């Protein structure tokens, strides 16, 4: 028995899927900004995330980590696949995908909200994929 769900994005959501796909992985797309002000602008004030470790991180903590990464950049090759978009509420969407960073593979989920001033990240989670 296959445990994997069949994920299909509603064809009406394909433009949203494409817009959000270009923004992921979050904070790894310099075209959307690299400064603290940029990251503040792309996150909701009550943003938080759950890391692949299972630990919860506040918006302020994430912004501090991003500031440190900007001061000391390291190579971080990555590739994404398997994007799926689901509408959760008016102007609120769940985007899921797989992220490969070298040997590390995680499933990612980001809740996005379209505000009058652009897309805002409301919540983000990364979950390590167990080795088979």
N, C-alpha and C positions, 0 to 999 in steps of 0.2 A: 504494500500500500504506500502510495506517495504522500508524504506529509506536506509538501510544498503547496501553497495556495496558487491558484491561477489568477494572476494580477493583470487586470486590463484597465487601462485609462479610458474613461468615457471619451468618445471622439470629440465631444463639445469642449473638453478640457485640454485638448492637444496644444492650443496656443499657450495656455497657462503652464502646462508641462514643459514646453520649450523655454519659456521665460525663466522658470525656476531651475531647470536643468543647467542653464548657463551660469547660475549663481552658486552652484554646488561643486565641490564641497565648500561650505561656508568658510569664510575667512581665508580661503586659499585662492581667491580670484582678485588679483591686484587691480583689474579694470573697474572693480566696484569699490576700491579704496583700500588704503593700508594704514591710515592714521587712526588714532583713538576716536577722533570726531567722526570719521567715516564709519567705524564700527558701531559707535553709538547711534548714528543715523540709521543703520541697517538692523538694529535690534530694538525690540519693544522694551519699554522701561522695566517691565516685569519679566524680561527674558531670563531663563535659566536652562541648564542642560544637565544631562546625565552622561558621563563619559563612559568609554568602553570598560573602564575599571569598575563601573557601578556607582562611583562617587557622584554626588550632586555638586554643581558649580553655579555660583551666583553670576549675574551679569558683570558685576565689578571684578570678580576674580578672573573671569574669562578675558575681560578688557586688559587687566594687568598682564596676563600671560601673553596676549597678543602684542602688547607694548614691548615685552621682553623679546619675543620672537623678532620683532622689527629691528630691535637694537642688535641682535645677534642672529641673523638669518642663517639657516642651515638648509642644505639640499633636502627636498621633500618630494621626490617623484611619486606620483599617484595616477590612478586610472579609475574611472567610474563606469558603472554598467547597471542595467536592470532598473531603469527609472520607472516609477509609477506615481501617478497623481490622483488624489481623491479630494473632492470638495467636502469640507466638514460643516461649514456654515456659510452665510453670506460673506464673501470676500476672504474666507479662511480655508486654507488648503494644506493637506498632508502630502509631503513629497518623500518617497522612500527610494533607496537605491543601495548598491553595494560599492564599497570603496576598497581598493587594493593599494596598499602602501608597502612595496616590497613584498615580503612574505606575510605581512599582517593584513587580514581581511576582516572588514567590519560591515555590518548592515547599519545604514543610517536612516534616520527619520527626522524630518524638520517640519514644524508647523509654521506656515507662512501666512501673513495677513497683508492684504493689499490695502494700504492707507492712501489718502489723497496725495501724500507726498512720496509715495513709492512703497516698495515691498519692505516688510518688517519681519524679522525672525522672532517668533514668539517662544519657541521651544525647540530643542535639538537633543537627539540621543544617538549614541554609537554603541553597538553591541558586537563584541568579538564573535566571529564565526568559529564554532568548535571544529577541531580537526576530526575528520571522519575515521 
